[in-house]
Amino acid sequence: MDYGLYSLLTLLYNIRMDTQPFFSVIVPTFNRAHFLHKCLDSVIGQSYKNFEIVIVDDGSTDGTEELISSLRDKRIRYLYQENCGVAAARNKALGSASGDHIAFLDSDDWWTTDKLKKTVEYIHGFPKIKVFHTEEVWHKCGRPLMQRPKHKKPTGFVYTSALALCCISISTAVIHKNILDEIGLFDESFEACEDYDLWLRITNRYEVKLIPEALTLKDGGRPDQLSSNVWGLDRFRIKALEKMLSSGTLSREKYDLTLLELNKKCSIFAAGSKKRGKNDDMSYYLRLSEKYTRPSGPQL
């Protein structure tokens, strides 16, 4: 990378800082004032300064607005909505974002000081790439948690990796805003796994670049998290896979891989439903997995 050129570009972007931020940092939140301060401090303290923070409060009742008002940073914009879910909150923020690049950060996660600076370096170093993500460090109940091999972050054309699990963590990700003009916003009909749905749509079309540094940190294993409070998360992953199969955008190879993953998830979910005595659910998901067996998919 030509770091002289990078320095010049950074200077130019900083000069236009008052008119257009380079990054819009999207932070949805709901009753997480006790985590939000740490989250926002990690953004405000970034070594790279040309950003705005768009916070959407999804109906909090815990003093979130007062906390944000106390920060008194001109780069913060606070929006409130009645509780509609995280997908709707992110979409509301995206509707008012003015940066060319969108950086997502959930309100119980935080960044290292150089997260945005490193991302800018990669954006300038790989101008054809529009999707970036980083390694991350997980914590559970405040202690670092070892990640399994299946959680290794992918780079390149990663649609196959995205099928099995949500391989791009939302708080690690930065995308160019015009991607959303093509593939659409978060699907607000998803109660959960809305990010899995988004990444399937994005990785089907776009290459992803991994920044191989742990620049994002997150704390999990808490009862207040969405994944702990929504029954049957695979229901939403199956819904996302159905959307892809019906989209008409998949190559034959991707169609067949998507169908294979749908069959796998339907079989697992049907078996779990049977164990719980949910025979109607079992029958539904077994039938659903047969719906797409013919035709084998379009040739694109």
C-alpha positions as CSV (number, residue, x, y, z in Angstrom):
1,M,0.0,0.0,0.0
2,D,1.2,3.6,-0.8
3,Y,1.0,5.1,2.7
4,G,1.8,8.6,1.3
5,L,-1.3,8.3,-0.8
6,Y,-3.2,6.9,2.1
7,S,-2.2,9.9,4.3
8,L,-3.3,12.3,1.6
9,L,-6.6,10.6,1.1
10,T,-7.1,10.6,4.9
11,L,-6.4,14.3,5.0
12,L,-8.9,15.0,2.3
13,Y,-11.6,13.0,4.0
14,N,-10.9,14.8,7.3
15,I,-11.2,18.2,5.5
16,R,-14.7,17.3,4.4
17,M,-15.5,16.0,7.9
18,D,-18.0,18.8,8.6
19,T,-20.0,18.1,5.4
20,Q,-20.0,14.3,5.0
21,P,-18.7,11.6,7.3
22,F,-16.8,8.8,5.8
23,F,-18.5,6.3,8.2
24,S,-22.0,6.1,9.5
25,V,-21.9,3.9,12.6
26,I,-25.3,2.3,13.1
27,V,-26.1,1.4,16.7
28,P,-29.6,-0.1,17.5
29,T,-30.4,-0.4,21.2
30,F,-33.2,-1.6,23.5
31,N,-32.9,-1.3,27.2
32,R,-29.1,-1.6,27.3
33,A,-28.1,1.6,28.9
34,H,-25.8,-0.4,31.2
35,F,-23.8,-1.6,28.1
36,L,-24.4,1.3,25.8
37,H,-21.9,3.7,27.5
38,K,-19.0,1.3,26.9
39,C,-20.1,0.7,23.3
40,L,-20.3,4.4,22.5
41,D,-17.1,5.2,24.3
42,S,-15.3,2.7,22.0
43,V,-16.6,4.6,19.0
44,I,-16.0,8.2,20.3
45,G,-12.5,7.2,21.2
46,Q,-11.6,5.9,17.7
47,S,-8.2,7.1,16.4
48,Y,-10.0,7.8,13.1
49,K,-12.4,10.6,13.6
50,N,-14.5,11.1,10.5
51,F,-17.7,9.4,11.4
52,E,-21.2,10.0,12.6
53,I,-23.0,7.7,15.1
54,V,-26.7,7.1,14.4
55,I,-28.4,5.5,17.4
56,V,-31.9,4.2,17.1
57,D,-33.6,3.6,20.4
58,D,-36.1,0.8,19.9
59,G,-38.5,1.9,22.7
60,S,-36.1,1.8,25.7
61,T,-37.5,2.5,29.2
62,D,-34.2,2.4,31.1
63,G,-32.9,6.0,30.7
64,T,-31.1,5.4,27.4
65,E,-32.1,8.9,26.1
66,E,-30.7,10.6,29.1
67,L,-27.5,8.7,28.8
68,I,-27.0,9.7,25.2
69,S,-27.8,13.3,26.0
70,S,-25.1,13.4,28.6
71,L,-22.4,12.5,26.0
72,R,-22.7,15.8,24.2
73,D,-20.8,14.8,21.1
74,K,-21.9,16.5,17.9
75,R,-21.3,13.4,15.9
76,I,-24.1,11.5,17.7
77,R,-27.6,11.5,16.3
78,Y,-30.4,10.0,18.4
79,L,-33.6,8.6,16.9
80,Y,-36.4,7.0,18.8
81,Q,-39.1,4.6,17.7
82,E,-41.7,2.5,19.4
83,N,-40.4,-1.1,19.9
84,C,-40.4,-2.7,16.4
85,G,-37.3,-5.0,16.6
86,V,-33.7,-4.7,15.6
87,A,-34.2,-5.0,11.9
88,A,-36.5,-2.0,11.9
89,A,-34.2,-0.1,14.1
90,R,-31.2,-0.6,11.8
91,N,-33.3,0.3,8.8
92,K,-34.4,3.5,10.4
93,A,-30.8,4.4,11.1
94,L,-29.8,3.5,7.5
95,G,-32.5,5.8,6.2
96,S,-30.8,8.8,7.8
97,A,-27.2,7.8,7.4
98,S,-25.1,10.2,5.4
99,G,-21.8,8.3,5.2
100,D,-20.7,6.4,2.2
101,H,-19.7,3.5,4.4
102,I,-21.9,1.8,7.0
103,A,-20.3,0.4,10.1
104,F,-22.6,-1.7,12.3
105,L,-22.2,-2.0,16.0
106,D,-24.6,-3.6,18.4
107,S,-25.1,-1.8,21.7
108,D,-23.6,-4.6,23.8
109,D,-20.4,-4.9,21.7
110,W,-17.4,-2.6,21.4
111,W,-14.4,-1.9,19.3
112,T,-10.7,-1.5,19.7
113,T,-9.3,2.0,19.3
114,D,-8.0,1.5,15.7
115,K,-11.0,-0.4,14.3
116,L,-12.1,2.4,11.9
117,K,-8.5,3.4,11.1
118,K,-7.6,-0.1,10.0
119,T,-10.8,-0.4,8.0
120,V,-10.1,2.8,6.2
121,E,-6.6,1.4,5.3
122,Y,-8.2,-1.7,3.8
123,I,-10.9,0.3,2.0
124,H,-8.2,2.4,0.2
125,G,-6.0,-0.7,-0.3
126,F,-8.8,-2.7,-1.9
127,P,-10.9,-0.2,-3.8
128,K,-12.9,-2.9,-5.6
129,I,-14.1,-4.5,-2.4
130,K,-17.3,-3.2,-0.8
131,V,-17.7,-5.5,2.2
132,F,-15.2,-5.8,5.0
133,H,-15.2,-7.5,8.4
134,T,-12.7,-8.3,11.2
135,E,-11.8,-11.0,13.6
136,E,-13.4,-10.7,17.0
137,V,-12.9,-11.7,20.6
138,W,-15.8,-13.3,22.4
139,H,-16.5,-13.0,26.1
140,K,-18.9,-15.0,28.2
141,C,-19.8,-13.6,31.6
142,G,-16.8,-11.3,31.3
143,R,-14.3,-14.0,30.4
144,P,-12.6,-14.6,27.0
145,L,-14.2,-17.5,25.2
146,M,-12.4,-19.8,22.7
147,Q,-14.0,-19.9,19.3
148,R,-14.5,-23.2,17.5
149,P,-12.9,-23.9,14.1
150,K,-16.3,-23.5,12.4
151,H,-16.3,-19.9,13.5
152,K,-13.1,-19.1,11.5
153,K,-13.8,-15.9,9.6
154,P,-13.9,-16.3,5.8
155,T,-12.6,-14.0,3.0
156,G,-13.3,-13.9,-0.7
157,F,-16.5,-15.2,-2.2
158,V,-18.0,-16.7,0.9
159,Y,-21.6,-17.6,0.1
160,T,-21.0,-21.3,0.8
161,S,-19.6,-20.4,4.3
162,A,-22.6,-18.1,4.9
163,L,-25.1,-20.9,4.3
164,A,-24.1,-23.0,7.3
165,L,-24.0,-20.2,9.9
166,C,-23.8,-16.4,10.1
167,C,-20.2,-16.2,9.2
168,I,-20.0,-12.4,9.4
169,S,-20.7,-10.9,12.8
170,I,-22.7,-7.7,12.3
171,S,-20.5,-5.7,14.7
172,T,-17.4,-6.5,12.7
173,A,-18.8,-5.4,9.4
174,V,-18.5,-2.4,7.2
175,I,-20.2,-2.2,3.8
176,H,-20.5,0.5,1.1
177,K,-24.0,2.1,1.4
178,N,-24.8,1.5,-2.3
179,I,-24.9,-2.3,-1.7
180,L,-28.2,-1.8,0.1
181,D,-29.6,-0.1,-3.0
182,E,-29.1,-3.3,-4.9
183,I,-29.9,-6.0,-2.4
184,G,-32.3,-4.2,0.0
185,L,-32.4,-3.4,3.7
186,F,-32.9,-5.8,6.6
187,D,-36.0,-7.8,6.3
188,E,-38.3,-6.6,9.1
189,S,-40.4,-9.7,9.0
190,F,-37.5,-11.6,10.7
191,E,-37.9,-11.7,14.5
192,A,-34.3,-13.0,14.6
193,C,-31.5,-14.0,12.2
194,E,-32.1,-10.9,10.1
195,D,-28.3,-10.6,9.7
196,Y,-28.1,-14.2,8.4
197,D,-30.7,-13.2,5.7
198,L,-28.7,-10.0,4.8
199,W,-25.4,-11.8,4.5
200,L,-26.9,-14.5,2.2
201,R,-28.1,-11.8,-0.1
202,I,-24.9,-9.8,0.0
203,T,-22.4,-12.7,-0.3
204,N,-24.3,-14.1,-3.3
205,R,-23.2,-11.0,-5.2
206,Y,-20.2,-9.5,-3.5
207,E,-16.7,-10.5,-2.5
208,V,-15.8,-10.1,1.2
209,K,-12.4,-9.0,2.6
210,L,-11.4,-10.1,6.1
211,I,-9.2,-7.7,8.1
212,P,-7.3,-10.4,10.1
213,E,-7.1,-8.6,13.4
214,A,-9.5,-8.9,16.4
215,L,-10.9,-5.3,16.3
216,T,-14.3,-6.2,17.6
217,L,-15.2,-7.5,21.1
218,K,-18.5,-8.9,22.3
219,D,-20.0,-10.3,25.5
220,G,-22.4,-13.1,25.3
221,G,-24.2,-15.8,27.3
222,R,-26.7,-13.4,28.9
223,P,-30.4,-14.0,29.3
224,D,-31.3,-10.5,27.8
225,Q,-29.9,-11.4,24.4
226,L,-32.2,-11.9,21.5
227,S,-30.8,-15.4,20.8
228,S,-31.7,-16.4,24.3
229,N,-35.3,-15.2,24.0
230,V,-36.5,-16.4,20.6
231,W,-37.6,-20.0,20.2
232,G,-36.4,-22.0,17.2
233,L,-33.8,-19.7,15.6
234,D,-33.5,-22.2,12.7
235,R,-37.1,-21.2,11.7
236,F,-35.7,-17.9,10.5
237,R,-32.6,-19.3,8.9
238,I,-34.9,-21.7,6.9
239,K,-37.0,-18.7,5.9
240,A,-33.9,-17.0,4.6
241,L,-32.8,-20.0,2.6
242,E,-36.3,-20.2,1.1
243,K,-36.0,-16.6,0.0
244,M,-32.7,-17.3,-1.7
245,L,-34.1,-20.3,-3.5
246,S,-37.1,-18.3,-4.7
247,S,-35.0,-15.2,-5.7
248,G,-34.0,-16.3,-9.1
249,T,-30.5,-14.9,-8.4
250,L,-28.6,-18.1,-7.7
251,S,-26.4,-20.0,-10.1
252,R,-27.2,-23.7,-10.4
253,E,-24.3,-24.6,-8.1
254,K,-25.4,-22.1,-5.4
255,Y,-29.0,-23.2,-5.8
256,D,-28.1,-26.8,-5.1
257,L,-25.9,-25.9,-2.2
258,T,-28.7,-23.7,-0.7
259,L,-31.2,-26.6,-1.2
260,L,-28.8,-29.0,0.5
261,E,-28.5,-26.6,3.5
262,L,-32.3,-26.1,3.6
263,N,-32.8,-29.9,3.7
264,K,-30.3,-30.2,6.5
265,K,-31.8,-27.5,8.6
266,C,-35.4,-28.8,8.0
267,S,-34.4,-32.3,9.0
268,I,-32.8,-31.1,12.2
269,F,-35.7,-28.8,13.1
270,A,-38.2,-31.5,12.3
271,A,-36.4,-34.0,14.6
272,G,-36.3,-31.4,17.3
273,S,-40.0,-30.7,16.9
274,K,-40.8,-34.4,17.1
275,K,-38.9,-34.7,20.4
276,R,-41.0,-31.8,21.8
277,G,-44.2,-33.3,20.6
278,K,-44.8,-30.6,18.0
279,N,-46.0,-33.0,15.3
280,D,-47.5,-30.3,13.2
281,D,-44.2,-28.4,13.0
282,M,-42.4,-31.7,12.3
283,S,-44.7,-32.5,9.3
284,Y,-44.5,-28.9,8.0
285,Y,-40.7,-28.8,7.9
286,L,-40.4,-32.2,6.4
287,R,-42.8,-31.2,3.6
288,L,-41.0,-27.9,3.2
289,S,-37.7,-29.6,2.5
290,E,-39.4,-31.4,-0.5
291,K,-40.9,-28.2,-2.0
292,Y,-37.7,-27.2,-3.8
293,T,-36.4,-30.6,-4.9
294,R,-37.6,-29.9,-8.5
295,P,-36.5,-28.1,-10.5
296,S,-32.8,-28.3,-9.5
297,G,-32.4,-24.6,-10.1
298,P,-31.9,-22.0,-12.7
299,Q,-28.7,-21.9,-14.8
300,L,-27.3,-18.4,-14.4
